[in-house]
């Protein structure tokens, strides 16, 4: 699938991956409305990381598991579960409990949650000693609270381990995913020219008046630009499902404009300030 008009965002992906190869770490939250292309950007990062020889760990938040404590680290780190025993004893005990590797459950008190987050950080750093690592969490807005706390705790403390953590989260029509202290890559609608190019790929057989209608209704949303031509062909452009999709897209765009100043470009990357205290 082509990523039209995403040169800036792809450049950010490439820089953090190249940084990992040189021993630098980064944690980045990719934000935008549903269908704007966050998952495609993460998929590009995965492909690029594998081409560069990085270890890749992936997880996707799901609504059905959004109330299951530590479901996120279990998805992301499950393939490295055999390395948990190598962690410092207290960290190993906390993370083993979180991942369901022992009968002991993680206590809800701050101490064990701190140790669990610290264990996630230590495990990522240990894995990166073998080769740089990319961890990707899509649909992070569906993470349970404990998962989000542990993964963001680790992300805020990354420094020079050669670890990159990428989270993708919706701006609207989903639970909030606050991530203070992490860099953000805000993804907006591509340029008009890029939107027309994307539509031409998926609607080359449709008449120009249909192109104009789709461009207006999609409001630059890449997913809508791919799906509305299908609806046109099937005579479903005005059925209830399409109306609901358009309404959510418009609410997302309106809420996004209301909640933040309009960016100068479709890509706005705000690096965090360097920490004032040593780790």
C-alpha positions in Angstrom: 0.0 0.0 0.0 1.4 3.4 -1.0 2.1 6.0 1.6 1.3 9.1 -0.3 2.5 12.5 1.1 4.2 10.9 4.1 7.8 11.8 3.4 8.2 13.7 6.7 6.7 10.9 8.8 8.8 8.3 7.0 11.8 10.4 7.6 11.1 10.4 11.3 10.8 6.6 11.2 14.1 6.2 9.4 15.9 8.5 11.8 14.9 6.7 14.9 15.7 3.3 13.4 19.1 4.5 12.3 19.6 5.9 15.7 19.0 2.5 17.3 21.7 1.0 15.1 24.1 3.6 16.5 23.1 2.8 20.1 20.5 5.6 20.6 17.1 5.0 22.0 13.8 6.7 21.3 10.1 6.4 22.3 7.5 7.9 20.0 3.7 8.1 20.0 2.1 8.4 16.6 -1.2 10.1 16.9 -4.1 10.8 14.5 -7.7 10.0 13.7 -8.9 6.6 12.7 -7.8 5.7 9.1 -5.2 8.4 8.8 -2.3 6.0 8.3 -0.8 5.3 11.7 -0.7 1.5 11.2 0.9 1.9 7.8 3.6 4.0 9.3 4.3 1.4 12.0 4.3 -1.3 9.3 6.9 0.7 7.3 9.0 1.0 10.5 8.9 -2.8 11.0 9.9 -3.4 7.4 12.8 -0.9 7.6 13.9 -2.3 11.0 14.1 -5.8 9.8 16.0 -4.8 6.7 18.6 -3.1 9.1 18.8 -6.3 11.2 16.9 -5.1 14.3 15.0 -7.4 16.5 11.3 -6.6 16.2 8.6 -7.1 18.9 5.0 -6.3 18.0 1.7 -5.9 19.9 -1.7 -4.6 19.1 -4.1 -3.4 21.7 -7.7 -4.7 21.5 -10.9 -3.4 23.0 -11.8 -6.9 24.4 -8.5 -7.0 26.4 -8.6 -3.4 27.6 -9.5 -4.4 31.1 -7.0 -7.3 31.4 -4.0 -6.2 33.5 -0.7 -6.4 31.7 -2.1 -7.9 28.5 0.1 -5.4 26.6 3.5 -6.5 27.9 2.3 -10.1 27.5 1.8 -9.5 23.8 4.9 -7.5 23.3 7.4 -9.5 25.4 5.8 -13.0 25.3 8.5 -14.3 22.9 11.2 -13.2 25.3 9.5 -14.8 28.4 12.4 -17.2 28.8 14.7 -14.2 29.5 12.7 -13.0 32.5 14.5 -15.3 34.9 17.8 -13.5 34.0 16.5 -10.2 35.5 17.4 -9.0 39.0 15.4 -11.1 41.4 12.8 -8.6 42.5 12.3 -7.4 38.9 12.0 -11.0 37.7 9.4 -11.8 40.3 7.3 -8.7 39.4 7.4 -9.2 35.7 6.9 -13.0 35.9 3.7 -12.3 37.9 2.5 -9.7 35.4 3.1 -12.1 32.5 1.4 -15.0 34.3 4.6 -17.0 34.5 4.1 -17.7 38.2 1.2 -18.2 40.6 2.0 -14.9 42.2 -0.1 -12.0 41.0 1.3 -8.5 40.8 0.1 -6.4 43.7 -1.8 -3.2 42.9 0.5 -1.1 45.1 2.9 1.3 43.5 6.0 -0.7 44.6 5.3 -3.8 42.4 4.1 -1.7 39.5 7.3 0.3 39.7 9.3 -2.9 39.7 7.2 -4.2 36.7 8.0 -1.1 34.7 11.6 -1.3 35.6 11.7 -5.0 34.6 10.3 -4.1 31.2 13.0 -1.5 30.8 15.7 -3.9 31.9 14.5 -6.7 29.6 14.3 -4.4 26.6 17.9 -3.2 27.3 19.1 -6.8 27.8 17.6 -7.9 24.5 19.1 -4.8 22.7 22.6 -5.8 23.9 22.4 -8.7 21.4 21.1 -6.4 18.6 19.1 -3.2 18.4 15.4 -3.5 19.0 12.2 -2.1 17.7 9.0 -2.5 19.8 5.8 -1.5 18.1 2.4 -1.2 19.9 -0.5 -0.4 17.5 -3.9 0.7 18.8 -2.3 1.7 22.1 -5.4 3.5 23.2 -6.9 0.0 23.9 -4.1 -0.9 26.4 -5.2 -1.6 29.9 -4.0 0.9 32.5 -1.3 -1.4 33.9 0.1 -2.2 30.5 0.2 1.5 29.5 1.9 2.4 32.8 4.6 -0.3 32.5 5.4 0.4 28.8 5.4 4.2 29.1 7.5 3.9 32.3 10.1 2.1 30.2 9.8 4.5 27.3 10.5 7.5 29.4 13.7 6.0 30.7 15.2 4.8 27.5 18.6 6.5 26.8 21.4 4.7 25.0 20.3 1.1 24.8 19.6 0.9 21.1 15.8 0.5 21.7 13.0 2.2 19.9 9.4 2.0 21.1 6.7 3.2 18.7 3.1 3.5 19.9 0.1 4.4 17.7 -3.0 5.9 19.2 -6.2 7.6 17.9 -6.9 11.1 18.8 -10.7 10.8 18.9 -13.4 8.1 18.9 -11.3 6.0 21.3 -10.1 6.1 25.0 -7.4 8.6 25.7 -3.7 7.5 25.7 -1.8 10.1 27.6 1.9 9.7 27.3 3.7 12.6 29.1 7.4 12.8 28.5 7.4 11.0 25.2 7.9 12.4 21.7 4.9 12.7 19.5 4.4 12.4 15.8 1.0 13.9 14.9 -0.3 12.6 11.6 -2.8 14.8 9.8 -4.4 14.6 6.3 -2.0 14.5 3.4 -1.8 17.3 0.9 -4.5 17.7 -1.7 -2.2 16.4 -4.4 -1.3 13.3 -2.4 -5.0 12.7 -1.7 -5.8 12.9 -5.4 -2.9 10.6 -6.2 -4.1 8.0 -3.7 -7.7 8.2 -5.0 -6.5 7.8 -8.6 -4.9 4.5 -7.6 -8.1 3.2 -6.1 -10.7 4.9 -8.3 -9.2 5.1 -11.7 -12.3 3.5 -13.3 -14.7 6.0 -11.7 -15.9 9.3 -13.4 -14.5 12.6 -12.4 -17.7 13.7 -10.6 -17.3 10.7 -8.4 -13.7 11.6 -7.6 -14.8 15.1 -6.6 -17.6 13.7 -4.3 -15.2 11.2 -2.7 -12.5 13.8 -2.1 -15.0 16.1 -0.4 -16.5 13.3 1.8 -13.2 11.7 2.7 -11.7 15.0 3.9 -8.2 13.7 3.2 -8.6 10.5 5.3 -6.5 7.8 3.4 -8.7 4.9 4.6 -11.8 6.7 3.4 -10.1 7.5 0.1 -9.5 3.7 -0.4 -12.9 2.5 0.8 -15.4 5.1 -0.6 -14.6 4.0 -4.2 -15.6 0.5 -3.3 -18.9 1.9 -1.9 -19.4 3.9 -5.1 -19.0 0.8 -7.2 -21.4 -1.2 -5.1 -24.0 1.5 -4.9 -23.5 1.9 -1.2 -22.1 5.4 -1.0 -25.0 6.7 0.9 -26.0 3.7 3.0 -26.0 3.8 6.8 -22.6 2.2 7.3 -20.9 4.8 5.0 -22.8 7.6 6.7 -21.6 6.4 10.1 -18.0 6.2 8.8 -18.2 9.7 7.3 -19.7 11.1 10.5 -17.0 9.6 12.7 -14.3 10.9 10.3 -15.8 14.4 10.4 -16.2 14.3 14.2 -12.5 13.3 14.4 -11.4 16.0 12.2 -13.5 18.6 14.0 -12.4 17.5 17.4 -8.8 17.5 16.3 -9.0 21.1 15.0 -10.8 22.1 18.2 -8.3 20.5 20.6 -5.0 21.7 19.0 -3.8 24.6 16.9 -3.6 23.7 13.2 -0.1 22.4 12.3 2.1 24.1 9.8 2.5 20.8 8.0 0.8 17.4 8.1 3.7 16.1 10.2 4.5 17.7 13.5 7.2 16.0 15.5 8.0 17.5 18.9 11.1 16.0 20.5 11.1 15.8 24.3 13.5 17.9 26.3 16.6 16.0 27.5 16.4 14.8 31.1 17.8 17.2 33.7 19.0 14.4 36.0 21.0 11.3 35.2 19.5 7.9 35.2 
